[in-house]
Amino acid sequence: MGYHEYNCMICSVSFAIARIRTFKEPPDASWGCYGITTRGRSYVEVENLEPEDDDSEDENGEEYEDELGQCGVGCMMAVWPREGTGTHTGSPSGHPHSLHPTEEMYYRRIRNHPEDTWSDIWARLENSNPVKLEHIAGPECESDSRYNGHRISVEEMRGCNTMQGLILKQPDWQPEDGDEDFERSGRYYLTGLSDAYTEIDSHDSCTPERHGCRTPSPALDFNDIDRIMEKNAEPAYYYSIPVHPTCLEVLKRVNQHRHGRADVDKFLIWWELGFEKRDLPFDPCQTDAYHGRDQWWRHNRGAEYLVANPLFVPGLETIFRLADTVPRAESGDGEDEGSDAFTAFPTELRRMIYDCLSGDDITTLHHASPFLYRNAMGDLGHQFMKEHPWLWEYWTKLPYSSWAFTTATELKASVESPVKQLIASPSMNWASAMRMVWSEKQAGRLKGFQNRRRIWKVCDMILDKVEDHRFFIS
């Protein structure tokens, strides 16, 4: 069958997500996944691996170009220590070019790098032992073997490699401490976590082992499970539906928003509909994920938001904190309204105006009419949330599952989670918060929020499909 990758059955994105670090980031900010970042023991013949000065010039006196084949301007290579030498990753002086290659890592430009720009490459000089070279991304790196660290941060990508499975209960299944409500009442239960950093095809054991399930076999796709269930129901007890724990939390809130209950039953019914009935209508929010899926995931430039954590969004906490301290005057409440012609409009006419505006239109009203904007946010905030329900901090305080806060790696190392659920203050100035969210979203700085919106739409379509077939859960 050859190499393959598992994809989340909710968001459609691979768990084998890799990242190229920038020059200023530490080595652990770069990681790869089995099958897409190594070239085995093939070597690149290079003429020189000695450190170079920052102001290196070629024979014609021109500045040395930062080019690595077709990778893009600004990329470099980190030359790793040879075996048996020191393993330090930086210079005390902060100047890595001053280091000797046999002692510590240093950086240089490699002009004769092959056009096939992979992330980890073994290079050797004539009559010399091989040296590992690590691809360091420049701002304009065009490699699709990993996402560029200049375009998405480690914090934003948290949990993108973390997989959890949903498995059909066996007849003798018994509840355990820590089970969620839908596990106790439904037909499926959750496995532990696994992180697909290096051996995506090895079926590593889950952390922790749950209900006697240690090494489930994730389904490659829904067709795979369909064929298994057609032939024999027994294998279904061992094959899991792979999902991101964070995507599962989005799914719960979509169901809560629709039906007042945070469960995943309808998603599982959708899975059981079969291929012909399960197909979702085309939607633009799925396009980037579709273009990323291949035998191995294509880390396409401009689609970095696909792997951004939809729950823990860097920047959103700052917005909420600022909105919680904004004086009413700064949000338009204390401005002189005498010159605003809309103050003379009757309430019914203002509501007619609001009905013609989208949520994004309302957030820009503060430029045209602070009076209309304040009243729209105060009287018709529900309209904004009707169009933006994925900003669930506005309407629910449902706690995230403990699975969403951590990764398998952190569980194994007993590392405390560095993230926490964002809870909106009762005194939140939502008019100010919505305006800042809209502004940051337009600037592309809330990738996790963008991904949350996309996943929400996918979950909405899944529930629509189930309800179209009259499968209702009492």
N, C-alpha and C positions, 0 to 999 in steps of 0.2 A: 504493500500500500504506500510505503514511503512516508516521508515527513508530513505531518499535518498539525494543525493548531485547533484548539478549542475556542469557541466563541460564546460569549454571554447570550443566552437565549432570550434576554429582554432587550438589551441595547445593541446586539449584533456585533460588538467589537471583540477582537481577539484578546485573550489573556496574555499572549506572548508579546508584550509591549516593551520596547527598548528605548534607551535615551542616550544621547551624546552630550557629554558635559561641556561646559565652556572652559576657557583658559583659567578663569578665576575660581572655579569650583573644585572641591576635593574629589579624589578618585571615586568615592562611593556615590557620587551624584551621577555616575555613568553606569549603566548596566545593559546587559543583553539577554537574549533568550535563545535556547537551543535551536539550531537550524538557520539562524539568520545573521549571526554576528561573528562567526569564526570561520576560518578557512583551513582548519586542520593544521597540518604541518607543511603547507606550501609556503615558499619563501619569496620575498621580493628582493632582488639584487639592487643594492644601493651603493653609491660611490663614497658616501661620507655620512658618518653618524656622530661626528664630533659636535659639541655645543657651538652655537654661533652667536655673534653679537646681535643686539636688537636692531642695529642700523646696518645690517649686512647689505652689500651692494654687489651686483654682478660685474663681469669683466668690463662692461661698457659704462660703468659708473651709475647705472640705474638701480633704483631700489629693488630689492628682492621681492618678487611677487608671491602673494599668499595663495597659491593655486595648488590644488590637489586633483589633477585630472579634471573631471567635469563636476567636482564636488561643489565648488563655489568659492567666492573670494573670502579670505579671512581664516580659513581652516589651517590647523597645524597638526603635528604629531607629537605625542608624548613618548619618549624613549624610556622604556621601563628598565629597571636594573637587571643585569644578567644573573642567572642562577648562582647562588653562593655569595652574592654581594649584599650590601645593605638594602633595606626595604623602605627607607624613608621616602615620603611623597612630596616633600617640599624643602625649600631652603630656609634656614633661619633668617637670612637676609631678605627673604621674599623675592629673590631674583633667581629663578630656576635655571637660567642659561649659564650660571656660573658653576653648575654642578658637573661632576664627571660621570659619564654614562655607566661606569661600573660600580658607582656608589649609590646614587640616588636618581630618581626620575628627573628628567629635564625635557624641555620642549624645543622643537625646531621645525622649520619648514622643509618638506621633502618635495623636490620638484619633479622627480621621476616616479611619483606614485601612480599606480595603474588607474585607468578610468573607472574600473569596477571598484568603487570606493566602499569597502566594507569597514566595519568599526575596529576590529582587532586584526592586526596583520603581523606576521613574523618576517623580519628582515635580516639579512646577513651581508657582511662584507666578505670579500674574497679571503679565504683561509681563516675565517672567524666563526665563532659560535653565533647561533641565531639570537636576535634581540626582538622582543615584543614591542610593536608600535601601536599606540592607541590613538584613534582618530579624535581630535579635539575640534569641536564645531566652531566655525566662524558665523557671524551674523547672517550671512547669505548662503549658508550651507544648503545644498540641494539634495543631499543623500536621503533616500527613502528607507534606509536600513534601520534608522532610529529617529526619534523625534529630537529636534534641535533644542538644546538647553537655553538658547537665547529666546526661544519662542514660547516655552512653557517651563514652569519651575518644578522642582522636585515636590514641593508642597502641593501644587495643583494636581500632580499625578498620583498622589497618595492612593493606594488601594487598587490601582488599575490592573495589577497582576494577581490580585487576590480572588480566588475561586471558591465558591461554595456550591454544594449540590442539593437538589431536592430529589428524594427517592421514595418510591412507592412502598408503603408499609407492608411487611409480611403479616400473615394471619396471626402470628403469635407476638406481634409487636407490643411492647409495654412502655408506658411513659416513664420519663426520667426527670430528675431535677433540672431545671433550666429550659425545659421545653416551652416553646411559645404556644399561645392559644390555638393557632391554626394547626400546629403539629398534633395537639391533643385531640382536637375535634375533627380534623380532616383525614385524608387518605395518604398524605405525604409527610415526610419529616426531613430535617436539615442534617447534612453531614457537617463535619468540622471544616476548617479552612486549609487551603494549600496555596502557596505562592509560586506562580509559574515564572520564576526568574531564569532558571537555567535548564531544567529537564522537563519541558512541557510534555514530552511523550513518554515519561517513565512511570506515570501513575503513582507518584509519591504519596505516602500515607498522609491522612488528614490530621490536623491538630485542632482540638483533641479528637480522640476516637469517640463516636457517638452511636448508641444503640447497636454496638457490636460491629459497626461499619468503619473499617480502617482504611481500605484502599478502593473506593468506588471507581467505576469506569465511566468517565464523563462521556455523554453522547456527543458525537461530532456535529450532528444537526438533527432536526426533527425527523427527516426522512430515515435516518439511521434507526431511531427509536421505533418509528412506524413499522419498519421491516422486522425488528426484533419482536414486537408485540404481535404481529401477524403470525409469526411462526410458533412462538411459544411465550406464554405469559411469564414463565419463571425468570428469564433473564431480566425482566423489568425490575425485579427486586434488587438488582445489583448495578444497573445503569442509572446514573444521576443526570438530572437536568442542570447543567452548569450555569450559574448566575453570579454576578457581582453582589455581595451583601448590600452594597449601597444602592444598586438598581432595585433590589427587593424592597428597600425602604421607600423608594419613589413609588413603586407599584402599590404598596400598602396605602399610601396617601391618596393616590388616584382613586382607589376603591373607597377610602374613607370620605373623600370629597363627594363621590357619587352616591354612596349607599350608607354613609355614617358608620362604616365598620372597616377596620384596618386589617384585612386578611388578603390572602393570595389565592383563594379557591377558584375564582373565575379564570385566573391565568392558567391554572392547572387544567381546568376544563377546556380552555382554548387549545392547550397542548394535546389533549385527547380527542379533539375534533377530527383529526386526520388531515392529511396534506391538502386535499381539495377544498375543504371547508376552512382551513386555517389561514390561507393566504390573505395578507393584508393589502389594502389599496395602496397605490403608490403615493408617497408623500415626500415633499422636498427635504424634510428633516432626516430622511434615510439615505439621501444621495451620497453624502461623504462616507458613511459607513459602507455603503455598497462598493464605492471605488477603492476602499481600503482592503477589502477582503480578497485574498488570493490564497495560493498554497501557503504562503507566509504573509503576514500582515504587512501592508505597504504603509509606511509612516509618511503620508503625503503632507507636503508643506501646505499650511493653511487649514488643516483639519485637526490641529492639535487639541481642540476643545473636546474631541471625541473621547479622550482618555482623562479628562479633568474630573475630579471627584465631585459628584453632584450634591453632596451633603455638606462637606466642609470646604467652603469656598473662600480662599484667601481674599481679603478685601471687603467681604460682606460684613464681617464683625466691626470693622472700622466705620463703615457706613452707618450701621445701627448705633454705634456709640456716638457718632457725631449727631445723628438724628435725635438721639435721646437728650442731647444737651443744647439743641438749637432753640434759641428764644423764639417765641411766637412772631415777634416783629420781623425776624430774619426770614421766616417762611411766608411772609406776605400778610400776616394777620394784623400787624400794627401799622401798615402803610396807609397813607392818606388816600381814601377812596373817592374823594370829591371829584377828581378828574376822570374817573373811570365811568364811562357811559353805561356800562353794563349794570351798574348799581340801580339804574332806573327800571331795568327789565323786571317784569313780574316773575315770580317763582316758576310758574308753568312754562313761560317762554324760555327761561334758563334751562329747565329740564329738557325741553325740546332740542336745545343746542347740544346739551350733553349727550343726548341719544344719538346724535350724528357723529360723535367723536369716538375714536378708539382710545384704549387705555394709554397708548403712547402719545396720542394727541393731547390728552388731558395733562400729562406730565410736562408738556411744553407750554401750557397756558400761562404759566407764571411770567413768561416774556410779554404776552399780549394783554393779559388782564389778571393781575393778582387776585382781584375779587372773584372772578369766575373760577380761578384755580383753587382758591381756598374753599369755596363752596362745593366745587366738584369733588375735592378730596374729603370734605367733611360729610356731605350729603350723599355722594355717589361713590364713596370708596369701594363699596361692594361691586360696582360696575368694573372698576379697575381690576379687582381680584377675580371677577368673573372671567376676564380675559387673561389674567396672569395668576391662575391658581397655584402654579408651581412655586410662588413665593409663599410657601405654607407657614412660614413664621408669623404671618399676618392672622391666620385663622385657626391654627391648631398648635397645641403644646404636646402632642403625642411624642413620647420619648423614642429615640432610635433604639433598635436592637443592639445588644452588646457586641454582636458580630460586626456591625458597621464601623465600630471605633478602632478596630485592630487589624492586624495581618497575621498570617501563620508564623512569619519570622519573629514578630514581636511576642506572640504567645509562647513560642519555643524558648525564647530568651527571657521570658517573664519581664518584658519591658512595658512600662506604663504607657498607655496611649498618649500621644502629644496633642490630641485634638479633643474638643468638647462640643456638645450640641449648642447651637446658637439659639438662645431664648430671647424673644423680643420683650423689652420692658413695657409695663402698662402705660408709662408716660411717653412712649415712642411718638415722635412727630412723624406720622406716616407720610404726610405730604412731602416733607423734606427727604425722607428715606426713599420714596418712590422716584423722586426727581434725581437723586444721586445714583440710584440703581440704573435708571434709564440712561443717564449720562455715561456711566462706566460701561454699561453693556454696549452702547453705541461705539465706544472707544476700543472694544474688544478686550477689556481688562478683567472681565468676570467670566472666564472660560467655564468654570464649574457651573455657574448659573445658566450659561448657554447650553451646556450639556444636560442639565436638569430639565430645562424646557424641552429639549429634544426627546429625552427619555419619557417625560410625561406624555408627550404626544403619541409616542409609540404605545405606551400603556393604555392610553385612551382608545386607540384603534383596536387593541386587543380586546378590551371590554366591549366595545361596539360590536365586534365580530361575534363574541359569545352571546350577546343579547339579541343579535340578529337571528341566531339559531334557537332562541327561546330557551336557553339554559339559564335558569335562575337559581340562585342559592337562597334558601329560606333563612 
